[in-house]
């Protein structure tokens, strides 16, 4: 049973990486940098942007020697730590395990971009009136959903046994 659960987790992460990379390849081939295509007027555009920073564009405007290498190393360390934590979770912690699989897949998808391109391709551009959210991608959405599942698990939604603290 445990092997099947771990295989499921790996498949979830792999599907997220594949989906993320395929969609980003399409965006790179169809949109030039900063080009937008309106999907839902006044709410949703596809806009190609390059994020050389971290989450939510933090450090995007900051430049320092070996920035891409440093951010990639931090991402690899985080991926290893998360994978070790995921491997330690009991099989019955399905909600936490699913959340971690989504987080791992998303983090790996963005790491591939950072190593291969030197930046992460973002393209989902949401806005309303004067409010504008940061552009994001499939990997970012997967990480967000994964974190939400982890929070639900911590609140006891997934089982009678809450995951042990990190």
CORLIN-V82542 format. One record per backbone hydrogen bond with DSSP energy under -1.0 kcal/mol. NH is the residue of the N-H (numbers start at 1). CO is the residue of the C=O. E is the energy in kcal/mol with one decimal. If there is no record, write none. Layout:
BEGIN
NH:CO:E
NH:CO:E
END
This chain:
BEGIN
5:1:-2.0
6:2:-2.4
7:3:-2.5
8:4:-2.4
9:5:-2.1
10:6:-2.2
11:7:-2.6
12:8:-2.5
13:9:-2.3
14:10:-2.7
15:11:-2.8
16:12:-2.1
17:13:-2.3
18:14:-2.7
19:15:-3.0
20:16:-2.8
21:17:-2.6
22:18:-2.6
23:19:-2.5
24:20:-2.4
25:21:-2.1
26:22:-2.0
27:23:-2.5
28:24:-2.9
29:25:-1.9
30:26:-2.0
31:27:-2.6
34:48:-3.4
35:32:-2.4
37:46:-2.1
39:44:-2.6
40:44:-2.5
43:40:-2.2
44:40:-2.7
45:125:-2.7
46:37:-2.9
47:123:-2.5
48:35:-1.9
49:122:-2.6
51:120:-3.0
54:58:-3.6
57:54:-1.5
58:55:-1.9
60:57:-2.4
67:64:-1.5
70:66:-3.0
71:67:-2.8
72:68:-2.3
73:69:-2.5
74:70:-2.3
75:71:-2.2
76:72:-2.5
77:73:-2.5
78:74:-2.3
79:75:-2.6
80:76:-2.6
81:77:-2.4
82:78:-2.7
83:79:-2.6
84:80:-2.4
85:81:-2.2
86:82:-2.9
87:83:-2.4
88:84:-1.1
93:90:-1.8
94:92:-1.1
97:93:-2.7
98:94:-2.4
99:95:-2.4
100:96:-2.6
101:97:-2.3
102:98:-2.3
103:99:-2.3
104:100:-3.1
105:101:-2.5
106:102:-2.4
107:103:-2.9
108:104:-2.5
109:105:-2.3
110:106:-2.2
111:107:-2.1
112:108:-2.3
113:109:-1.5
114:110:-2.4
115:111:-2.6
116:112:-2.7
117:113:-3.5
118:113:-1.0
120:51:-2.5
122:49:-2.4
123:136:-2.4
124:136:-3.2
125:45:-2.4
127:43:-2.4
128:131:-2.7
131:128:-2.9
133:126:-2.3
136:124:-1.6
141:137:-2.3
142:138:-2.4
143:139:-2.4
144:140:-2.4
145:141:-2.5
146:142:-2.6
147:143:-2.6
148:144:-2.2
149:145:-2.4
150:146:-2.1
151:147:-2.4
152:148:-2.5
153:149:-2.4
154:150:-2.4
155:151:-1.8
156:153:-1.7
157:152:-2.8
END
